[in-house]
């Protein structure tokens, strides 16, 4: 009797089971608004705002957009601030070619994670018609696909907040943009950047690297690169819906968590110029002091070495900073560094002081005259930069002037006539008296 194999039957049963299970798995991964299961009237769209944090990338706050299906009890938070820490991160950022992407995340899990870091978490429900809610939900499902999710990040023009601003604006038929652009901002992008900067050193560093593009007059629309500014303007914004009624964009607001130990973001930037002037005066005063000590005892090798090393260090710091600005201006996609007048205040010409200062430190007295010429050239270039600033009045680089004017003045004064400073020649010793003839 022939024995029938059970393998085809087993495979058929397995195929049947998989055909039943796989759609269920796909349905679990795809939110109901992505496969037609959601009804537009059951959807809720929320703007979630997180206050600034301690880490540098979190200084400016964060925002995300949520979709909730109240009937099917499903909710997803869409985050446009996703990026990956790799070895290429810093080079990509420096070149202005950093890629971010949008990713779906656990709604409540994300809110709890930010709350655990003692950051404010606020949720605002958008007051938009059902068809607009469904349109946003379907757009987000499509936007998180691998072929659509990546975008070229720009801190001011294309980030996690501006992406949400644009989504909300589409839902209002462009009324958000019209209202925001009609409202001037009392502060430039530089001012907003500085007031969100927690560390003074980085506040000055970021301000130094950025040029006149962030000093132009702007509207509130441009300030919405900051999640807090988007939330604040939207809170007071109303638009005309399809029925002709004027309605607020937020139907309700909820404070999910309020920070317990975190101070609010300052309304204005700190005053840094006087402190930077004191630092620059210290650098300039040190140069003058080292010169006077060297003049008082030209034969003292240690004093000459200190003066020479000072000029080498100043040349490296000033010229190196200027070279970075020049390279970023020439070779990166960071448009905010273009036209940076600080390249005149910290001219790469100062790099010549590095070998010249070392040469003087180690006894090459002829290097003194070239040191003087180097600093004269730097001061002349800075003066030309000041003339350009006064003529164009486009770049707010007061902070750089505050530290560089006294620094350059001290460096120059300490080299004026330095080539004439010589150690006194050793006096001739008296010759031994000759013995008299007896």
Secondary structure as GFF3:
##gff-version 3
##sequence-region A 1 438
A	DSSP	alpha_helix	7	29	.	.	.	ID=ss1
A	DSSP	three_ten_helix	32	34	.	.	.	ID=ss2
A	DSSP	three_ten_helix	40	42	.	.	.	ID=ss3
A	DSSP	beta_strand	43	50	.	.	.	ID=ss4
A	DSSP	three_ten_helix	56	58	.	.	.	ID=ss5
A	DSSP	beta_strand	62	69	.	.	.	ID=ss6
A	DSSP	beta_strand	74	82	.	.	.	ID=ss7
A	DSSP	alpha_helix	88	94	.	.	.	ID=ss8
A	DSSP	beta_strand	99	106	.	.	.	ID=ss9
A	DSSP	alpha_helix	107	116	.	.	.	ID=ss10
A	DSSP	beta_strand	121	126	.	.	.	ID=ss11
A	DSSP	alpha_helix	130	143	.	.	.	ID=ss12
A	DSSP	beta_strand	150	152	.	.	.	ID=ss13
A	DSSP	alpha_helix	160	171	.	.	.	ID=ss14
A	DSSP	alpha_helix	175	181	.	.	.	ID=ss15
A	DSSP	alpha_helix	189	195	.	.	.	ID=ss16
A	DSSP	alpha_helix	200	209	.	.	.	ID=ss17
A	DSSP	three_ten_helix	212	215	.	.	.	ID=ss18
A	DSSP	alpha_helix	220	223	.	.	.	ID=ss19
A	DSSP	alpha_helix	227	235	.	.	.	ID=ss20
A	DSSP	beta_strand	238	240	.	.	.	ID=ss21
A	DSSP	beta_strand	246	248	.	.	.	ID=ss22
A	DSSP	beta_strand	250	257	.	.	.	ID=ss23
A	DSSP	alpha_helix	273	296	.	.	.	ID=ss24
A	DSSP	alpha_helix	301	331	.	.	.	ID=ss25
A	DSSP	three_ten_helix	335	337	.	.	.	ID=ss26
A	DSSP	alpha_helix	342	345	.	.	.	ID=ss27
A	DSSP	three_ten_helix	348	351	.	.	.	ID=ss28
A	DSSP	alpha_helix	352	361	.	.	.	ID=ss29
A	DSSP	alpha_helix	367	392	.	.	.	ID=ss30
A	DSSP	alpha_helix	398	413	.	.	.	ID=ss31
A	DSSP	three_ten_helix	418	420	.	.	.	ID=ss32
###
